[in-house]
C-alpha cells in the first residue's frame, strides 16, 4: 500500500511520525507546502520542507516543530550583537538548522530547482520516503489585513505570511488570503507520479488555509487528486484550531471554525473526513464518510493510533 500525504509544517509531521511506524517508509510520499518559503537576508528558508526532513530523520524539535532538537544558537546570538534596522534576524535559527538552510541557499543560487535540492538532502539524511515541494516555481502566501492609520482611516495592507505570523503574531484584522503566482505554477513531475501511483491521499491536519490550500492552488495537483480516494484529517477540535492561526484564517475565508467548516473547505476533493471524538455530534453536517477518533497527538502512541485508524478507514472503504 502506498500513501501520498499533503503536508504543512506542524500538525501533519506529527501524523507522519505515526505513519512511518506502521508502514514501510519507502511507501510514503509527502508533498509539502512551499508558499511560506522566504529569504532572511542572504539565507533561503523553506520551513515546512525542513520540518518534514527533520521529522523523517528523527531530528525534529518537538517543542517548537521547527528546527533541530538540542540545537545550539551561537551564530544567532552573535548576529544579535550586530543588529540594526536593516540587519535583523527575525527568526531564532539554530546552528545545525542553519547548515541545512545554507545548503539550500548555495544550490538555489546555483540555479538548482528546489525539488532537486530536497532530494539531495533526503539522501543525505538517509530518508527512504519521497519528499517533494509542491512546485519548483515561486508561490507566496499573502495575507490581506485591515488596520487603522494615525488618522483613524482603515487601510488595506498585503502582508507576507512571515510578517503576519512571526512579526505580528497573527494579531491582525484579516480580510483575505492569496497564493501569489499559483495560477502560473506547475507541480513537480515526481509529485504527480506519486499521486497517480498511490492507493490514497491523506491531507494532514495542517492549517487548511495557509498549509494545504497553497498545495491545492497548484492546478495539476488538485486535478490529480480528484481521481483518488482522499482522506482529510481535521485540524479543528470543537471551535478551536489545535495550533496556529487556522481559526482566524478560516473565518476570513468564510468558513466556520469547526469540523463542518473543514468539511466544506475540502468537500469537492475528499471522500472521508477524520474528526475528533469530541466532534461526533457534527457528523450530520458532514456529507461524506467520517472517521471518528482521537486526533490530538500528544504522544507517539496517539500518532500511531491515528495513522492506524486512517489506514483501517481506507481498507473498510475498499470492502464496500
ABEGO torsion letter per residue (X at the ends): XBBBBBBBABAAAAAAAAAAAABBAAABBBBBBAAABBBBEABBBBAAAAAAAAAAAGABBAAAGBEBBGBBAAAAAAAAAABBAABBBABBBBAAAAAAAAAAAAAAAAGBBAAAAAAAAAAAAGBABBBBBABABBBBBBBBBBBBBAAGBBBBBBBBAAAAAAAAGGBBBBABBBBBGAAABBBBAAAAAAAAABABBBBBBBBAAAAAAAAAABAAAAAAAAABBBBBBBABBEABBABEAAAAAAAAAGBBBBAAAAAAAAAAABABBBBBAAAAAAAAABABBBBBBBABBABAAAAAAAAAAAAAAAAAAAAX
